[in-house]
Amino acid sequence: MTTDQPADADSSSAYRSAWEAWQAQLAEVHAFFLDGQKLHPTALKGLLNREARAKARYDAARRQLLGIDED
């Protein structure tokens, strides 16, 4: 894909969906670390795992959108 070619609809949709899901998880992480939201230690572990998985899905969707092969 070059900069003058639009991304295909599937890649764009996957990217937007992954971005929104990651941002939702990141907001929860920020609520805990920055806003003082209380969580049980096991809930915190789950929160961090969900955010990490959402970030990995976003990174994969971003690479696909940009046409970057994973090495």
MODA-V104044 format. One record per residue. N is the residue number from 0. RES is the residue in one small letter. NEAR is the number of other ideal C-beta (glycine too) atoms within 8 Angstrom. Layout:
BEGIN
n/res/near
N/RES/NEAR
N/RES/NEAR
END
This chain:
BEGIN
n/res/near
0/m/5
1/t/4
2/t/3
3/d/3
4/q/6
5/p/3
6/a/9
7/d/6
8/a/6
9/d/6
10/s/11
11/s/10
12/s/8
13/a/11
14/y/14
15/r/8
16/s/9
17/a/14
18/w/10
19/e/8
20/a/11
21/w/13
22/q/8
23/a/9
24/q/13
25/l/11
26/a/8
27/e/11
28/v/11
29/h/9
30/a/9
31/f/12
32/f/6
33/l/6
34/d/7
35/g/5
36/q/6
37/k/3
38/l/8
39/h/5
40/p/6
41/t/6
42/a/8
43/l/10
44/k/8
45/g/8
46/l/13
47/l/9
48/n/8
49/r/10
50/e/13
51/a/8
52/r/8
53/a/14
54/k/11
55/a/8
56/r/11
57/y/13
58/d/8
59/a/10
60/a/14
61/r/10
62/r/10
63/q/11
64/l/11
65/l/7
66/g/6
67/i/6
68/d/5
69/e/5
70/d/2
END
